[in-house]
Amino acid sequence: MGDLSNAQKLMIAVAGVFAMGFLMVGSNKDQSSEQKKAASMVRDVANMQRIAHKKCPQLIKQHTGTEVASIVKSDSDKATYLTLEYTGDKGDNFKKVFCTLSVVKGGISKLIIDGKTIIDEEG
């Protein structure tokens, strides 16, 4: 029995992936409810950040014509909202922007550009 064919290597790789999947599912069953809750919270916060980091810059560019590069500050209760604060650089069409993502509202619930409220769906 010499070298393995590509088909055999592929079958071994697929079997390895399935084995890893079974091990991961099995190890997840051993987690306490506290560990599952903490893992869920981390996923939720990461998802909120992903959505806000995508939607807020799009809205800011739409309303100011300026692309934002970096966030100055963020605030969150780690469950229902995430507010990002941007400060404009020299030559930008804004000085300060606050953009809030609301999980309850299912998207951007507040956008304030230089003190002017553009979007306000809170309350």
C-alpha atoms as one frame of an Amber mdcrd trajectory, in Angstrom:
protein
   0.000   0.000   0.000   1.792   3.091  -1.234   0.747   6.682  -1.618  -2.826
   7.769  -1.001  -4.835   9.052  -3.942  -6.330  12.529  -3.859  -9.802  11.036
  -3.347  -8.578   9.097  -0.299  -6.914  12.205   1.129 -10.154  14.139   0.633
 -12.185  11.433   2.389  -9.756  11.460   5.327  -9.957  15.270   5.527 -13.786
  15.189   5.491 -13.811  12.508   8.189 -11.457  14.688  10.255 -13.764  17.682
   9.932 -16.743  15.578  11.045 -14.763  14.237  13.999 -13.806  17.766  15.071
 -17.461  18.814  14.770 -18.604  15.949  16.981 -15.928  16.802  19.541 -16.947
  20.471  19.570 -20.647  19.642  19.972 -19.823  17.155  22.692 -17.703  19.667
  24.573 -20.467  22.296  24.325 -22.832  19.940  26.139 -20.454  20.027  29.093
 -20.840  23.796  29.491 -22.770  25.084  32.451 -25.720  27.365  31.866 -23.564
  30.267  33.089 -20.912  29.478  30.477 -23.562  29.218  27.758 -25.088  32.537
  28.851 -21.671  34.243  28.844 -20.832  32.828  25.414 -24.195  34.004  24.101
 -23.605  37.502  25.479 -20.184  37.679  23.815 -21.738  36.644  20.480 -24.522
  39.231  20.883 -22.080  42.064  21.643 -19.859  41.044  18.724 -22.885  40.997
  16.430 -24.026  44.456  17.621 -20.539  45.820  16.991 -20.367  44.233  13.548
 -23.701  45.746  12.498 -22.971  49.197  13.993 -19.495  49.335  12.428 -21.105
  48.610   9.062 -24.271  50.756   9.219 -23.024  53.882  11.033 -20.232  54.771
   8.572 -22.669  54.258   5.676 -25.208  56.650   7.219 -22.552  59.217   8.119
 -21.224  59.211   4.562 -24.775  59.457   3.188 -25.556  62.524   5.317 -22.176
  64.280   5.314 -20.337  63.037   2.241 -17.388  62.173   4.486 -16.042  58.688
   5.081 -15.237  58.008   8.723 -12.051  56.229   9.617 -12.117  55.610  13.344
 -14.322  55.665  16.401 -13.440  57.937  19.293 -15.596  56.264  21.924 -18.309
  53.639  22.323 -20.955  53.036  24.963 -23.174  49.992  25.437 -25.244  48.118
  27.979 -23.976  44.951  26.228 -27.524  43.788  25.570 -29.830  46.302  23.909
 -27.835  49.217  22.468 -24.436  50.339  21.232 -23.555  53.997  20.680 -20.511
  54.941  18.628 -18.984  58.418  18.752 -16.977  59.785  15.848 -14.981  63.014
  15.733 -14.272  64.584  12.362 -10.756  65.371  11.246  -9.699  68.607   9.600
 -11.418  68.822   6.236 -14.296  66.510   7.215 -17.866  67.733   6.837 -18.687
  67.114  10.507 -17.209  67.725  13.934 -18.970  65.113  16.061 -21.365  62.247
  15.306 -23.239  59.925  17.649 -24.732  56.783  16.108 -26.813  54.351  18.185
 -27.732  50.794  17.207 -30.783  49.441  19.029 -31.405  45.707  19.180 -35.019
  46.381  20.181 -35.600  48.613  17.130 -33.584  46.292  14.906 -31.177  48.853
  13.489 -29.869  52.381  13.844 -32.220  54.177  16.223 -30.404  57.486  16.616
 -28.017  59.515  14.490 -26.862  62.946  15.645 -24.477  64.952  13.464 -23.015
  68.136  14.970 -25.916  68.401  17.418 -28.576  67.981  14.710 -30.768  64.895
  15.101 -31.023  63.084  11.759 -32.621  59.840  12.989 -34.539  59.447  16.250
 -36.514  56.239  16.595 -36.018  55.799  20.329 -38.791  55.861  22.867
